[in-house]
Amino acid sequence: KLLWSYQGLGIGQGSVAVAGDKVFVTGIPDTVKAEAYLFAFDTSGKLLWKKNYGKDWTGIFPGARSTPTVAGDLIYIENGNGSLCCLKTSNGEQVWNVDFFKDFQADSVQFGFSESVLVDGDRVYCTPGGKTNNVVALERFTGRKIWSSEGYKEKATYCSPILVNHNGQKLFVTLTATSIIGLNAENGQMFWRIHQFQDNKIHANTPVYFDGKLLVSSASRKDSSGLVLLTLSPDGKKAEITWRNKEFINLSGGYMVKDSLIYGGAYLQPKWFCINAKTGQTRYISKELGGGPVISADGLFYCYAEKDGEMALVKGTPGQFNVISKFKVPQGSLQHWAHPVIADGKLYIRHNEALMVYDIREE
């Protein structure tokens, strides 16, 4: 059941952030002016306020990119032009702002900065890219720089980082233009780098950590691309390639690990893969649904076909990919890129200017 919707967000590919009794999402209502807004709704759909946070990306594939990160009473937004701002969740008032180019000598990226920043304790981590301040850790209440790392000295790409607690070692893991990198989260020291290729330097999938391993996917069939599994050394200071699957071509839809199997859709193709996580071998490919973003709840998959805009409820098993039900997303325009979000029995679907919220609780 569609509970509520809103059609005035403007262009954007970022997902919603649900925090407490508020729902936050960004958009650019007027791409000529390029002024971007943070929208705050209550969970019943009432628009509480919207706040201009500056100009956002109107270059190739225009739209607000990253999903806001909420921590306590503060919210962090990285825009496509390389600005990171901290706002109050109560009214959108700005607390601080840093500029990747002026403050960190970043290099520009072709499709605009798209990272959702990472917050841990009193720190916020982000990836400006470039040769000097490749990755930085900031004091999250003030924006003051705690440390910066040269990383692998290359441009940022389009994924969001993760923080891994691996046998007591905190690792910051992300991708840059041609690399998967693992850094010491305490001081920024780079422990390891694995070459990962994509033709347009697009690495838009967040890494997945499980059982001392890291899973990364990029959309290219080159020898150093596709889906790759890395195994970390016990101290986390080394990473080795365990296997690569170059058949699985996933650009930005993400993937799920369940019962030693990996499930995910192909980029712009009606293919859903089930892959053995131990060997990297493809168990089967289902062609019942178009590929796209996937999230999981209650042991089931919610799959969003990026080409034709279908939302499907799926049960994935070692033997089959069973589509239980599906419907066409009725509102919005252009690309179906924003990942759906589930919170408190509600499914949030953002399709550019439209936000739709569905009741998915059992009756």
Disulfide bonds with the S-S distance in Angstrom:
none
